[in-house]
Each structure stands twice: as C-alpha cells, then as structure tokens.
Amino acid sequence: MQNTLAKKVAISRAVTLFSYFGLILLLTAWHLIIFPHEIANPYSIWAFQTVPLLLFYPVILKKHLRGHIWLCFFITVYFMHAVTIAMSAHSSAALALAETLLVVALFIGAMMFARWQSQLNKLLSSTAQNGADQNSASEKSSSQNISAG
C-alpha cells in the first residue's frame, strides 16, 4: 500500500510540476511572443496573468499540502478565462484550448497530490506510531522479566 501511494504521489507531483511550468511558459509565449497585444502593454498583461501563479512557486517546490489546495481554488479563474476565449471566435482560441488543458491537468495533479500525500503522511505516521508502541511494549516486557528474575 505504501509503495503504491508513493508512486501515486510521485506521478501527481510530476503532473503538477509539468502543468504549472507549462502554463507559465504558455502564458509567457502567448502574451510576449505569439500574440502580443497591440494597444496595451504586453508586459503588464503578462505580469497580471503570471505573477499570481508565480506566488505559488515556493509552495509547489516545498510540497505544502494546503498550498496545493489553495492553488486548486485559485486556478479556477484561469479555467474560466481559458474556456471563455477557447469557445469564442477569438484568434487565440487554440492557445486558450492549450491553456484549458494545462489548467485542468494542474488542478487534477495538485488536488491528487494533496490527497495522496496526506494519505501517505497518515500511513507513515501510523506505521511509526505502531513501531514506537511495539518498542515500548517490548521494553516493558523485558524490564518486567528482569525485575521478576
């Protein structure tokens, strides 16, 4: 069970990292290289969309479970934005579809990472607790045997 859970955690972490950095790269390419905005400053649009994502960088690298959960809540805004553009007749509809797929992958990866890592942490703590309880019991029985002898 522990090995299976550890594999699931590793896969969900890889999906989270791939989709997180893929989303940042896509937004960077979209707003600064492929379709820079002609009227507004493309750097301000890029910053408006990527800086909030970059705030989750330390959380993802340090594997904080609550941070991954908050990331799931936060990226729903990106999902709404991407789906709105993807379903319109906008010239960037294909890029918005790619953004949608990356956001969905990030959501699923982060959510499953938080769930499976939490389960793994509980399993490891219960295993450690059982090991400590067994050591305490064996120490008590050996001390009782010594005092009885």
N, C-alpha and C positions, 0 to 999 in steps of 0.2 A: 504494500500500500504506500509506504513512504517513498519508494523508488518511482512509482507511477506518479505520485503527486509532485515529486521533484522534477520529473520530466515535463509535466503539465505546466509547472511554474516556469521552467526554462523556455518552453515554447511560447507561452503567453508573454513573457518578458521580451523575447526576440520580436514577436509581432508588435508589441508596444513600441520598442525602440525603432524598428524599421518604419512603422507608420508615422511615428512622431517626427523623426528626422526627414522622412519623405514628404510629410505635409509642410514642414518648414521650407524644404528645398523647392517644392512645387509653388508655394506662395511667393517665394523669392523670384523664381524664374518667371512666374506669371506676371507679377507686377513690375519687375525691373527689366526683364529681357524680352519676353514674348509679346506681351500686350501692355506696355507702359501707358499710363493714362496721359492723354494729350493736353487736357485742360488743367487738371490738378497736379500737384507734385507727386510723382510716383513713389518717392521715398517716404512721404508722410502716409500714403495709403499702405505701403508695405509695412511700415512701423506700426500702424494701427492694427494690422492683422497679425503680425508675427510677434511683437513684443509681449502681448498677453500669453502666447504659447511659450515663449522663452522663460517666463516666470516659473513654469513647471519643470524646467531643466534640472534644478537641484533635487527636486522631489523624485523625479524619474531615476536619476543616477543613484540616489541614496536608497531607493526601493521603499519609500514610505507608503504604507497601505492607504492611509487617509488621503494623502496627496493624489494617489491614483484614483480614488473615489471622487475627489473634487475635480480632477481632470475630466472624468466622465460627465459630470454635471456641466462643466464649462464648455466642452466641445459641442454640446448640443446647439450652441449659437452658430458654430462653424457648419454644422449639418444643415441648419435652416438656410443659411446663406448659400451654401453649395447647391442644395436642391432647388432653391428658387431660381438661381442662374441656370442650372442644368436643364430645367423644364421650360425655360423661356427661349425665345428666338435670338438670344444673345450670341455674339460672335465667339465668346469664350465658353460656350456650352460644353465642349469636350473637356476643357480644363476643369470646369466645375464638376463634371462627372467623375474625373480622376480625384478631385478633392473630396467628393462624396464617398468614394470607395476608401480613401485613406482615413477619413474621419470615422467611418464605420469600423474599419479594422482597428483603429486606435481605441475606439470605445470598447469594442469586444475584448481586445488584448488587455487593456488596463483594467477592465471590470473582472475578467477572469484571473488576471494576475493577483488582484486584491483578494479575490475569493480563495483561490488555491493556495496562495502564500499564507493567508490566515489559517486555513485548514492545516497546512504543513506546520506552522508555528504551534498550533494547538497539539498536534500529534507529537511533535518533538518535545514539547514541554511535559506532556503526559508521560512520554517514554522516559524522560529524565526524572520525573517525579516518581514513577514506578521503580526506576533503578535506585533512586535515593531511599525509597521506602524499603526495598529489599535489602539494601546495605544496612539500614538502621535495624531491621529485624534480625539480620544475621549477626550484627554486632551485639544486640541484646541477648540473643540466644547463646552466643559464645561467652559473654560476660556472666550469664546465669550459670553456664556449665562450669566456668572457672570458680565462681563463688560456691557452687554446690560441691565441688570436688575438694 
